[in-house]
């Protein structure tokens, strides 16, 4: 899981999907560790800054915030951006 990164040009939605695919394969993951791996894999930018600033500490909360962020981008910018 620590090997999953959001590459440049790879949108947040795709990163979340790839990360979840890997995360569900690992049994007994500690939430703090899986969240740290998720955060470390994100590109620097508004969403990563928002997660840290909001003091999000769990993967579940981060994924909810990611879905909200993806929806905002779709509404404000369009599907091509997400």
Secondary structure as GFF3:
##gff-version 3
##sequence-region A 1 82
A	DSSP	alpha_helix	12	23	.	.	.	ID=ss1
A	DSSP	alpha_helix	31	41	.	.	.	ID=ss2
A	DSSP	alpha_helix	46	53	.	.	.	ID=ss3
A	DSSP	alpha_helix	59	76	.	.	.	ID=ss4
###
